Amino acid sequence: MAKVPVPSSHYFHDLPKHAVAVAPEAAVPVQHYGRYANDSWNLLLYIERNLKRTNVYQAAYERHMHRLHSMVLLNLVEAFERFLKEVASFCVDNVASAVIDDRLDVFAIKGQVAAVHFQEQSVGKALCESSTWLDCDEITRRFLRILAAPNDPNKGSFYLFPLSTQNSASLRNKGELVALLFQLRHSIVHNAGVITRSDAVKLSRFAKQQIEAPRVFWPERADVWYVKLFLDDLVETINNEIAMGLTDLTALYASDQSIFVPAERSQLLADCFQKSITIAGTACDPSS
C-alpha cells in the first residue's frame, strides 16, 4: 500500500481556522455548560442509535464504544472546568472595580499572559482563562477570596468545596468526588486512559478503596450517565450558591452609586445566573 503523503506545513498553519462560532449560550455559564454537556451525551446516543441499524462485530463494537465512553466522560469534565472559569471570570469583573484590597492577588499571572488577553477588556477573563481549574483546593481558595466581604479578617467564608464544618452546606462532600473525576481526566488526557501506579495512589484516596495499576480506564455507558447526572446537579448548585454569594457581596456596595447602579447590576446578575436577583431593593428577573 502506498504511503499517504503528509500534508504541507501550510495545512497545519490553517488548522486553527477550522472553527465555528461559539454557542449562543456561551454568555451564560450555566447554560453554556448545559449545551456542551448535553451535546456530548447526545453524541453517544446518536452513535448508539445509528449502529443499531446495521450489522456490527460485537467485540469491535464494545471496544469502540468504551473508547467513546471515555471521550464523552472527558468532555463532561471539560465542560465543568469551563463553567468554573466562566463563572469565576464574571465574579471577578463584578468585584474588581469595587474593591481596593488584595483579593485578586489569589491569581498568579505573568505579563505576557495578561498581554494576550488585552483585547478581551475583561479583568476576569485575563485572570481566569489563562489558568487551569483542575485542583479543588486551588479552586476553593480562588472563590474564597473573590467572594470575601470587605475587611474580613479571615479573607472569606464561602468554600466551593467545603469541609464538614464549612459553608456552603449544599456543597459539602462534593470535593473528593470532583477530585476523582479530575484525576480520571488526567489519566485520559495525559496517559491515553492508562491508570499509572501514581494515578492509582491518588484515585485510591478519593475512592476510599484500593485501585489497581497499571490498568486502562474502560468506562461503561452507565458510568458516563452517572457522571453527567452528578455534574449537572453540581453545576446547578454551584450556580445558585455563587449567585447568592455575589449578590450579598455586591449589595455591600449598593449605597455608593458611583460604583454601579443597583438596577443595572441586579439585571446583570439575573441574566448571568438565570435567577431572580435583588440588590438594594431592586429586583430583576432574567431577561431571557
WOKA-V290102 format. One record per residue. N is the residue number from 1. PSI is psi as a letter, one per 20 degrees, with the letter a starting at -180 (none if undefined). OMEGA is omega in radians with two decimals (* if undefined). BURIAL is 1 if it has 16 or more other ideal C-beta (glycine too) atoms within 10 Angstrom, else 0. Layout:
BEGIN
N/PSI/OMEGA/BURIAL ; N/PSI/OMEGA/BURIAL
END
This chain:
BEGIN
1/p/-3.12/0 ; 2/q/3.13/0 ; 3/p/3.14/0 ; 4/p/-3.12/0 ; 5/q/3.09/0 ; 6/p/3.13/0 ; 7/q/3.11/0 ; 8/r/-3.12/0 ; 9/h/3.14/0 ; 10/h/3.11/0 ; 11/g/-3.11/0 ; 12/h/3.08/0 ; 13/h/-3.14/0 ; 14/i/-3.09/0 ; 15/g/-3.13/0 ; 16/i/3.13/0 ; 17/i/-3.13/0 ; 18/m/-3.02/0 ; 19/r/3.09/0 ; 20/r/-3.14/0 ; 21/q/3.08/0 ; 22/q/-3.12/0 ; 23/q/3.10/0 ; 24/h/-3.11/0 ; 25/i/-3.02/0 ; 26/h/-3.12/0 ; 27/i/-3.11/0 ; 28/o/-3.01/1 ; 29/g/-3.08/1 ; 30/h/3.11/1 ; 31/h/3.10/1 ; 32/g/3.06/1 ; 33/g/-3.09/1 ; 34/g/-3.14/1 ; 35/g/-3.07/1 ; 36/g/-3.14/1 ; 37/g/-3.14/1 ; 38/h/3.09/0 ; 39/h/-3.14/0 ; 40/g/3.12/1 ; 41/h/-3.14/1 ; 42/h/3.03/0 ; 43/g/3.13/0 ; 44/g/3.13/1 ; 45/h/-3.13/0 ; 46/g/3.14/0 ; 47/g/3.14/0 ; 48/g/-3.07/0 ; 49/g/-3.09/0 ; 50/h/3.09/0 ; 51/h/3.10/0 ; 52/i/-3.10/0 ; 53/i/-3.10/0 ; 54/r/3.09/0 ; 55/p/-3.13/0 ; 56/q/2.97/0 ; 57/p/-2.98/0 ; 58/g/-3.11/0 ; 59/g/3.12/0 ; 60/g/3.12/0 ; 61/g/-3.11/0 ; 62/h/-3.14/0 ; 63/g/-3.11/0 ; 64/h/-3.14/0 ; 65/h/3.08/1 ; 66/h/3.06/1 ; 67/g/3.13/0 ; 68/h/3.08/1 ; 69/g/3.12/1 ; 70/g/-3.13/1 ; 71/g/-3.12/1 ; 72/g/3.10/1 ; 73/g/3.09/1 ; 74/g/3.13/1 ; 75/h/3.12/1 ; 76/g/3.13/1 ; 77/h/3.10/1 ; 78/h/3.10/1 ; 79/h/3.10/1 ; 80/g/3.11/1 ; 81/g/3.13/1 ; 82/h/3.09/1 ; 83/g/3.14/1 ; 84/g/3.12/1 ; 85/g/-3.05/1 ; 86/g/-3.12/1 ; 87/h/3.07/1 ; 88/g/3.11/1 ; 89/g/3.11/1 ; 90/g/3.13/1 ; 91/g/-3.14/1 ; 92/g/-3.12/1 ; 93/h/-3.10/1 ; 94/i/3.12/1 ; 95/i/-3.03/1 ; 96/h/-3.10/0 ; 97/i/-3.04/0 ; 98/i/-3.09/1 ; 99/q/3.09/1 ; 100/j/3.13/0 ; 101/a/-3.02/0 ; 102/k/-3.01/0 ; 103/h/-3.10/1 ; 104/i/3.06/1 ; 105/i/3.11/0 ; 106/i/3.09/1 ; 107/p/3.07/1 ; 108/o/-3.09/0 ; 109/p/3.14/0 ; 110/q/-3.08/0 ; 111/g/-3.12/0 ; 112/h/3.11/0 ; 113/g/3.11/0 ; 114/h/-3.09/0 ; 115/g/-3.10/0 ; 116/i/3.09/0 ; 117/j/-3.02/1 ; 118/h/-3.09/0 ; 119/i/3.13/0 ; 120/h/-3.06/0 ; 121/k/3.13/0 ; 122/o/3.08/1 ; 123/g/-3.12/1 ; 124/g/-3.13/1 ; 125/h/3.13/1 ; 126/h/-3.10/1 ; 127/h/-2.97/1 ; 128/h/-3.03/1 ; 129/h/-3.13/1 ; 130/i/-3.09/1 ; 131/q/2.99/1 ; 132/q/-3.12/0 ; 133/m/-3.03/1 ; 134/j/3.11/1 ; 135/o/-3.03/0 ; 136/h/3.13/1 ; 137/g/-3.14/0 ; 138/g/3.10/0 ; 139/g/3.13/1 ; 140/g/-3.13/1 ; 141/h/-3.14/1 ; 142/g/-3.13/1 ; 143/h/3.11/1 ; 144/g/-3.12/1 ; 145/g/-3.12/1 ; 146/g/-3.04/1 ; 147/j/3.13/1 ; 148/q/3.06/1 ; 149/q/3.13/0 ; 150/p/3.08/0 ; 151/k/3.08/0 ; 152/o/-3.11/0 ; 153/h/3.12/0 ; 154/i/3.12/0 ; 155/l/3.01/0 ; 156/q/3.11/1 ; 157/j/3.13/0 ; 158/o/-3.12/1 ; 159/o/-3.11/1 ; 160/g/3.05/1 ; 161/n/-2.97/1 ; 162/q/2.94/1 ; 163/r/-3.01/0 ; 164/h/-3.09/0 ; 165/j/-3.07/0 ; 166/r/3.07/1 ; 167/q/0.18/0 ; 168/q/-3.07/1 ; 169/h/-3.09/0 ; 170/i/-3.12/0 ; 171/j/3.14/1 ; 172/q/3.10/0 ; 173/j/3.10/0 ; 174/h/-2.99/1 ; 175/g/-3.11/1 ; 176/h/3.11/0 ; 177/g/3.09/1 ; 178/g/3.11/1 ; 179/h/3.09/1 ; 180/g/3.13/1 ; 181/h/3.10/1 ; 182/h/3.14/1 ; 183/h/3.06/1 ; 184/h/3.06/1 ; 185/g/3.12/1 ; 186/g/-3.13/1 ; 187/h/-3.14/1 ; 188/g/-3.03/1 ; 189/g/-2.97/0 ; 190/i/-3.09/0 ; 191/k/3.13/0 ; 192/k/3.10/0 ; 193/i/3.13/1 ; 194/p/3.04/0 ; 195/o/-3.13/1 ; 196/r/3.12/0 ; 197/h/3.11/0 ; 198/h/3.06/0 ; 199/g/-3.08/1 ; 200/h/3.11/1 ; 201/g/-3.14/0 ; 202/g/-3.13/1 ; 203/h/3.11/1 ; 204/h/3.13/0 ; 205/g/-3.09/0 ; 206/h/-3.10/1 ; 207/i/-3.14/0 ; 208/k/3.04/0 ; 209/r/-3.08/0 ; 210/p/3.09/0 ; 211/p/-3.10/1 ; 212/q/3.10/0 ; 213/q/-0.06/1 ; 214/q/3.10/0 ; 215/r/3.07/0 ; 216/p/3.10/0 ; 217/p/-2.96/1 ; 218/m/-3.00/0 ; 219/q/3.05/1 ; 220/r/3.12/0 ; 221/g/-3.13/0 ; 222/h/3.11/0 ; 223/g/-3.13/1 ; 224/g/-3.12/1 ; 225/g/-3.12/0 ; 226/h/3.05/0 ; 227/g/3.13/1 ; 228/g/3.12/1 ; 229/g/3.14/0 ; 230/g/-3.10/1 ; 231/h/3.08/1 ; 232/g/-3.13/1 ; 233/g/-3.12/0 ; 234/g/3.12/1 ; 235/g/3.12/1 ; 236/g/3.13/0 ; 237/g/3.12/0 ; 238/g/3.13/1 ; 239/g/-3.13/1 ; 240/g/-3.08/1 ; 241/g/3.14/1 ; 242/h/3.07/1 ; 243/g/3.13/1 ; 244/g/-3.13/1 ; 245/g/-3.14/1 ; 246/h/3.08/1 ; 247/g/3.11/1 ; 248/g/-3.13/0 ; 249/g/-3.13/1 ; 250/h/-3.14/1 ; 251/h/3.13/1 ; 252/h/-3.09/0 ; 253/j/-3.00/1 ; 254/h/-3.12/1 ; 255/i/-3.14/0 ; 256/n/-3.06/0 ; 257/i/3.00/0 ; 258/i/3.11/0 ; 259/g/3.06/0 ; 260/r/3.07/1 ; 261/p/-3.07/0 ; 262/g/-3.11/1 ; 263/g/3.13/0 ; 264/g/-3.12/0 ; 265/h/3.09/1 ; 266/g/-3.14/1 ; 267/h/3.13/1 ; 268/g/3.14/1 ; 269/h/3.13/1 ; 270/g/-3.14/1 ; 271/h/-3.11/1 ; 272/g/-3.06/1 ; 273/i/3.13/1 ; 274/l/3.14/1 ; 275/q/3.01/1 ; 276/p/-3.07/0 ; 277/p/3.09/1 ; 278/p/3.07/0 ; 279/p/3.14/1 ; 280/l/3.10/0 ; 281/i/3.14/0 ; 282/o/-3.11/0 ; 283/p/3.10/0 ; 284/q/3.03/1 ; 285/r/3.07/0 ; 286/p/-3.09/0 ; 287/i/3.10/0 ; 288/none/*/0
END
